[in-house]
Amino acid sequence: MRLPIRFLTALASSASVAALASGCAQGDPRFAPFTSKTDAEPTIAARTDSFNERMPNLGATEGHYAAATTSSGRGLPSPDQQYWFTGVATVPAETIAVLQPGATGNADKLPGIHPELYQYVPKNCQFATIAADHANSVLDTAKTDFNSDFGSFSVTGLAASADCNLVVVTGEGVFG
């Protein structure tokens, strides 16, 4: 039985698209699901000040983040705009050392960062989960001001890698 070339081409294209879509849907198993929502496209950028202003004691020397405002869901404008923030930052060994006492164990899953940031987390790094309250205290997030350029900020998830000097962080904040 001979099949027309157009049919075979269409069939091959469909199979390729299905395979690509299923691969994308699976994501990276190292990470918890990314669950943050927004009505707009998130900002994705490489800026250390975005980390160091939100977490004054982090000392990031390189960083990639995704952030966006969230909708209030009530249809009414809010005077305070909430936002989510996810990122991957290279930090000094001293930062990892002060975070380590807050470790709750090896990270089974890394915090649920935006999928476009997965590429900045090497697969060979070992991570420890750091308790959010310890991370907020050590990184001095209480210093952040909701009237600043970056708004207030609170860590909701953080994993630290001593062998790669890397942190993976999720958080939220408010612009005044």
C-alpha positions, 0 to 999 in steps of 0.5 A, spaced: 500 500 500 502 506 497 501 512 501 501 519 498 507 524 500 503 529 502 499 525 507 506 522 510 509 529 510 503 531 514 503 525 519 510 526 520 509 533 522 503 532 527 508 527 530 514 532 531 509 537 534 506 532 539 513 530 541 515 537 542 509 539 545 509 533 550 516 534 552 515 541 553 509 540 558 513 535 562 518 541 564 524 539 568 523 534 574 528 537 578 523 543 580 516 544 583 511 546 578 511 554 577 504 556 579 505 564 579 499 567 575 499 574 571 495 577 566 501 580 562 508 577 560 513 577 565 519 580 565 525 576 564 532 579 565 539 578 568 540 583 573 543 583 580 540 589 583 534 586 582 536 580 587 540 585 592 535 590 593 530 585 595 535 581 599 540 586 601 545 580 604 544 576 598 551 579 595 549 576 588 554 577 583 550 574 577 542 573 577 537 571 572 530 572 574 522 572 572 517 577 575 510 580 574 505 583 577 499 579 579 491 581 578 487 582 584 481 578 581 476 583 583 476 587 577 477 593 582 484 597 582 488 596 588 493 602 590 498 596 592 500 592 586 502 585 588 508 581 584 511 574 584 519 573 583 523 567 581 530 567 580 537 564 580 543 567 582 550 566 583 552 568 590 559 568 595 560 562 599 559 566 605 552 567 603 551 560 602 554 559 609 549 563 613 543 560 609 546 553 611 543 553 618 536 554 616 537 547 611 531 543 612 534 537 608 536 536 601 532 539 596 527 533 593 524 539 588 527 546 587 523 552 588 518 553 582 521 558 578 519 560 571 521 555 566 525 560 562 530 560 568 531 552 568 537 553 563 541 557 569 541 551 574 546 546 572 544 539 573 550 537 577 549 542 583 546 539 589 541 543 593 539 544 600 532 547 602 532 553 606 526 555 611 523 561 608 523 564 615 531 563 616 532 566 609 528 572 610 531 573 616 539 572 614 537 576 607 534 581 611 528 582 606 525 586 612 529 592 609 525 592 603 520 598 602 514 597 598 515 604 596 522 603 593 523 601 585 523 594 587 517 594 592 517 590 599 519 582 598 518 576 602 522 569 600 517 564 599 522 558 597 529 558 597 534 552 595 542 553 596 547 549 593 554 550 596 558 546 591 555 551 585 554 557 589 547 558 587 541 560 590 534 558 587 529 563 590 521 564 589 518 570 593 512 575 593 512 583 594 508 589 594 509 595 590 506 601 594 
